[in-house]
């Protein structure tokens, strides 16, 4: 079968202006709760798109680790490719895709590092192996598997049972300016509702599919 012949029907839900929350964060919380209750695989997995100052994009999957009215938080190595791009161009986009619910959420906004105390608190909550891994991996740099394993063995011994958070690792928060909710509908006439930040709050609009 050709990939061009693959089709998926979308007919489970609808998304109407009369039924959504007043703010996109409340609407996101509702959809995230429904994704978790529906046992969607990896409901917190999201595509993070960054770009260099001259517009060269890159994207990868990261995990959402918190959200509130301030924005959406994830953690990573600050010296990685994404960290370097965010340092030079502090804007990003997130995409959640929950196929079982026929839903997408797109989030765009400025990004900044979270407070060191917040990163410390999350780091302490991680399994020991993950905490050591944050020290072991020079993320996005060339390395052999043998070198990686050698670094892990050495640092596992030297860091002990309660390693502190390395300065090169921590959290980012995307403060959204625009959040779009997409609900699959029949005949490709999908529902797209977008919240855009304004001085007086949030403006809600429908977009053509």
KEMILO-731695 format. One record per residue (C-alpha): x negated, y negated, z negated. Coordinates in steps of 0.1 Angstrom, whole numbers, padded with zeros to 4 digits, always signed. Each point is the difference from the previous one (the first is absolute). Layout:
XYZ ...
! end
This chain:
+0000+0000+0000 -0012-0035+0008 -0003-0024-0028 +0022-0024+0020 +0028+0025-0003 +0000+0001-0038 +0032-0015-0014 +0014-0006-0034 +0036-0010-0007 +0006-0026-0028 +0034+0001-0015 -0002+0004-0038 +0005-0035-0014 +0007-0036+0010 -0015-0032-0013 +0024-0030-0003 -0006-0035-0013 +0030+0004-0024 -0016+0029-0017 -0037-0011-0006 -0015-0016-0031 -0005-0037-0003 -0038+0004+0000 -0022+0023+0020 -0018+0013-0031 +0033+0012-0015 +0010+0016+0034 -0034+0017+0001 +0004+0013-0035 +0033+0015+0010 -0014+0017+0031 -0031+0012-0018 +0022+0016-0027 +0021+0017+0027 -0031+0013+0017 -0013+0015-0032 +0034+0015-0009 +0002+0015+0035 -0035+0016-0006 -0014-0017+0031 -0036+0013+0004 -0025-0026-0013 +0026-0028-0004 -0027-0025-0012 -0022+0006+0031 -0003-0031+0021 -0019-0012+0030 -0022-0029-0008 -0010-0022+0030 -0028-0025-0003 -0019-0021+0026 -0033-0017+0004 -0001-0038+0004 -0001+0003+0038 +0031+0023+0000 -0014+0035+0002 +0026+0022-0018 -0005+0032-0020 +0025+0021-0019 -0001+0029-0025 +0023+0017-0026 -0003-0011-0036 +0023+0006-0030 +0022-0025-0016 -0008-0002-0038 +0024-0027-0011 +0023-0027+0010 +0019-0029-0016 +0011-0035+0009 -0037-0010+0005 -0005+0026+0027 -0013+0035+0009 -0032+0015-0015 -0025+0026+0012 -0035+0009-0010 -0032+0005+0021 -0037-0006+0003 -0006-0037+0005 -0030+0007+0022 +0019+0023+0024 +0009-0011+0035 +0034-0011-0012 -0015-0019-0029 -0024-0018+0023 +0027-0009+0024 +0023-0013-0029 -0029-0021-0014 -0004-0017+0034 +0037-0001+0009 +0023+0003-0031 +0032+0010+0018 +0014+0034+0004 +0030+0021+0011 +0015+0031-0016 +0023+0026+0016 +0020+0026-0018 +0016+0028+0022 +0025+0024-0016 +0011+0023+0029 +0024+0020-0021 +0020-0032-0007 -0006-0014+0035 -0015-0032-0016 -0029-0023+0003 -0011-0030-0021 -0025-0026+0014 -0017-0024-0024 -0022-0030+0010 -0018-0025-0022 -0031-0014-0015 -0022+0023-0022 -0023-0005-0030 -0017+0021-0026 +0019+0007-0032 -0014-0009-0034 -0029+0022-0012 +0020+0010-0030 +0027+0014+0022 -0025+0020+0020 -0016+0012-0032 +0033+0012-0014 +0009+0020+0032 -0036+0014+0003 +0003+0014-0035 +0032+0017+0009 -0015+0020+0029 -0013+0036-0002 -0036+0003-0010 -0010+0013+0035 +0016-0030+0017 -0018-0024-0023 -0033+0017+0008 +0009+0000+0036 +0003-0038+0000 -0037-0001-0010 -0011+0027+0024 +0013-0012+0033 -0016-0029+0019 +0033-0003+0018 -0001-0006+0038 -0038+0005+0001 -0017+0029+0019 -0007+0029-0022 -0005+0038+0003 +0021+0025-0020 -0032+0012-0018 -0008-0036-0010 +0035-0005-0013 -0001+0032-0021 -0034-0008-0013 +0012-0034-0011 +0030+0015-0017 -0021+0025-0019 -0024-0027-0012 +0027-0025-0010 +0022+0026-0017 -0029+0007-0023 -0011-0036-0006 +0034-0017-0004 +0014+0024-0026 +0037+0005-0009 +0011-0036-0001 -0016-0020+0029 +0007-0037+0002 +0015-0015+0031 -0027-0009+0026 +0001-0037+0010 +0003+0009+0036 +0034+0018-0005 +0034-0015-0010 +0034-0012+0010 +0015-0023+0026 +0034-0016+0000 +0019-0010+0031 +0023-0030-0007 +0027+0005+0027 +0011-0028+0023 +0021+0023+0022 +0016+0034-0006 +0020+0019+0026 +0023+0029-0007 +0006+0024+0029 +0027+0026+0001 +0003+0024+0029 +0033-0001+0018 +0015+0019+0030 -0009-0009+0036 -0031-0019-0013 +0022-0029-0012 -0018+0000-0033 +0007-0023-0029 -0028-0025-0007 +0004-0024-0029 -0028-0024-0008 -0006-0021-0031 -0022-0031+0005 -0013-0021-0028 +0012-0037-0001 -0004-0028-0024 +0035+0008-0015 -0005+0037-0002 +0005+0027+0027 +0018-0003+0034 +0016+0031+0013 +0004+0006+0038 +0009+0029+0023 -0024+0008+0028 +0008+0016+0033 -0012+0037+0001 
! end
